[in-house]
Amino acid sequence: MDELLGKNHSSVVLRFSIRGGGILDKCRFLTGGDAEVAIWERLWGKHGNYQADWLSYDILQAPHHCSWHSLSYDSYSTYGEDAEVCDDARSALAQMRKGAIVVASSKAIDPEEADPPSDRAKREYISIVDGKSDRFICVADVWEDEECALQYEIASSGITKVVKSAAKAAVAALGIGATAAQARAHG
């Protein structure tokens, strides 16, 4: 058991309830740090039958930078597509509320690169969110595409991704800042 709970096998698992638009618990954010498969399996075994709601979320931060090792004991580099998902760990990570998203705080996910991040884990998370790839977001992709941090607004109507405005995009594209690059004479 000590080996399973050692470095990079366990972590703090937190679920925050966030108020939005005056509504308590409008958004639930679940994060598991670097928790690997044994921890998710153990949480589901201990709480799955009676307190699964403790793991429910609107936003899941994919554990361990979207590592395959949060979903499986099998090495993907050894077993490839035959690597099996741990059903209990997957169940723990699949307690989404309607419209939930999964965010990978990682570099861009490349199917040819080693884990983490893992393309196989990404595909599993997409299957958790009803197969909707637009509900899986990698922060590196957002930065590359939009040149801004990933942001969500939590309101009474729900959770909405903050989109870079056209004006801000034009200013950035033209290199115009809020202040002049050099002092200018008056008049």
Helices and strands as residue ranges (DSSP letters): E 14-20, E 23-31, H 37-47, G 52-55, E 57-61, H 63-66, G 68-70, H 76-79, G 80-82, H 87-93, E 96-104, H 119-128, G 133-135, E 136-138, H 139-146, E 152-155, E 158-161, H 166-174
